[in-house]
Amino acid sequence: MKKAKDLISDAWRKISSENSLYSDQWLCDETWYRVIRRYYPSLPDTIKFNRTVLNRALTPLSGSYDQTNIEGIYHAKFSTICPYEGKKRNVSYYFRTVHGAPPSSPTAPSSVQDIIAQSTRMQKDRARISALEKEKSKNDDVSKSIIDLQDEAERKEAIDGQAEKDGGVASAFANESDSNTSQPSSDIANEAASNTSSASGNLTSGGHDLAGGQPSDNGEGRSANDKLRELYWQSTEAKKLFGFMNDDDVDVVEALNERICLLQKVNETEHGYKLVIPMTEDSSCLSTHNIFTIRNK
């Protein structure tokens, strides 16, 4: 069986000579480590294979920067920032001449730029920056919406307060001048009871019914507090509170309405419990007490 360094050097020679992407340019040791693992995924199961072992196998293959280097393998080593880890270390670079001219002897890390490593790092940086920008934009939009709604609520509260003050003064004058035409107290009580009954029918949020009734008005007459409540029902906090975190597109209010309707159907008949409790066997063998216990659960 071949030694580890022979297996690594043979794999490196084969890849660098058959694929132009990895020849006639400087590539660092970490790039070659990842490339060889991609081409030969079972190699780590056969031998001990890491970046240190790779450098020990490839460094002796290199030659000088002149005509005596028949195989065209060159090596350079600098203490610089690793293009993958972002930390300073001794980074080895390798160059295999196949179709192009041999390189000149590098004198600084800037002379041996690994374009594959740079491309990989740029992709990671772009993905990270895009995620940060997306999250920042989302947070800015939500914060601005909340601030706008709070400002609108404060303005409406101030207007309502002034209107109530002005209305109180006008009402006092009206009652004094036309006391005989006022509505009897019994009629007022009946009307108030009727209005209370019609207004307390359904629990809504942002135009959605939470008790199975009709949607509320979503027109221009909605107050800032209504809009603020609607914004909350669309938030991550509401999804987390009611257990909908696994579905980004869920409408929390609509989902809660579906749950309420389902529970209403469960309570309509004695066998309604089967809608929410899956039966693994024939329910006909269950006693009345068993069914009662299951329904209570």
C-alpha positions, 0 to 999 in steps of 0.5 A, spaced: 500 500 500 502 506 498 504 511 503 500 517 505 504 522 502 504 518 495 497 518 495 496 525 496 501 527 491 498 523 486 491 526 487 494 533 487 498 531 480 492 528 477 487 534 479 492 539 477 494 536 470 487 534 468 483 541 470 485 547 468 481 551 473 487 548 478 493 549 474 497 555 472 496 559 478 497 560 485 492 556 490 493 556 497 494 549 502 487 550 504 484 551 497 488 544 495 485 541 501 478 542 500 479 540 492 482 534 494 477 532 499 471 534 494 475 529 488 476 524 493 471 524 499 473 517 501 481 519 502 480 521 509 477 514 511 484 511 508 489 515 511 490 521 516 489 527 511 489 534 514 492 541 511 499 539 515 499 532 512 498 535 505 503 541 506 508 535 508 506 531 501 506 537 496 512 541 499 518 536 497 515 536 490 517 543 488 523 546 485 527 552 483 524 558 479 529 556 473 529 551 467 531 545 472 524 545 474 522 540 469 515 538 472 513 545 473 511 545 481 513 551 485 512 553 492 511 559 496 510 560 504 508 567 507 506 569 514 499 572 512 492 572 513 488 565 511 483 567 506 478 562 509 479 563 517 481 570 517 487 569 522 494 570 521 498 563 520 503 560 515 500 559 509 503 555 503 501 556 496 502 551 490 503 553 483 503 547 477 505 549 470 501 546 465 499 550 459 502 557 461 509 560 463 512 559 469 511 564 475 516 569 477 519 568 484 514 571 489 516 576 494 510 578 498 503 575 499 500 580 494 504 576 489 500 569 490 493 571 490 488 565 490 482 567 486 478 561 488 479 563 496 477 570 494 471 568 490 469 563 496 470 569 501 467 574 497 460 569 497 460 568 504 461 576 505 456 577 500 451 572 503 452 575 510 452 582 508 445 581 505 442 577 511 444 583 515 441 588 510 435 585 510 434 584 517 436 591 518 431 593 513 425 589 516 427 592 523 427 599 520 420 598 517 417 595 523 420 601 527 417 606 523 410 603 522 410 603 530 412 610 531 407 612 525 401 609 529 403 611 535 404 618 533 397 617 529 394 615 536 396 621 540 394 626 535 387 622 535 387 622 542 388 630 542 383 631 537 378 627 541 379 630 547 378 637 544 372 635 541 369 632 548 371 638 551 367 642 546 361 637 545 360 638 553 360 645 553 355 645 547 351 639 550 350 643 557 347 649 553 343 644 549 340 641 555 338 648 558 335 650 552 331 644 550 330 640 556 323 638 554 325 634 548 330 630 551 329 622 550 326 619 556 331 615 561 328 608 559 329 609 552 336 611 553 337 605 557 334 601 552 338 604 546 344 603 550 343 596 551 341 594 544 348 598 542 352 594 547 349 587 545 350 589 537 357 591 539 360 585 543 358 580 538 365 578 536 372 579 538 376 582 532 383 584 530 385 588 524 378 586 520 378 578 522 373 575 526 376 571 532 369 568 534 366 565 528 362 572 526 363 577 520 369 581 519 369 588 521 370 594 517 377 595 514 375 602 511 378 609 513 374 609 519 379 604 523 383 608 529 391 608 530 390 603 536 386 598 531 392 598 526 397 597 532 393 591 534 393 588 527 401 590 526 402 585 533 398 580 530 402 579 524 409 579 528 413 574 530 411 574 537 404 573 536 406 567 532 411 564 537 405 565 543 400 561 539 405 556 536 406 558 529 413 559 528 414 553 523 410 557 518 412 564 516 406 565 511 401 563 517 395 568 518 395 568 526 388 570 526 385 566 521 389 560 524 386 561 531 379 562 528 380 555 524 382 552 531 375 556 534 371 553 529 374 546 530 373 546 537 366 548 536 364 542 531 368 538 537 362 540 542 356 539 537 356 532 537 358 526 542 363 524 537 366 530 535 372 528 539 374 524 533 376 531 529 382 532 534 384 526 537 386 520 532 383 513 533 388 508 532 383 502 533 375 501 533 372 506 537 366 502 538 369 498 543 370 504 548 365 505 554 361 511 555 366 513 561 372 512 556 369 517 551 367 522 556 375 521 559 377 523 552 373 528 550 375 532 557 382 531 554 
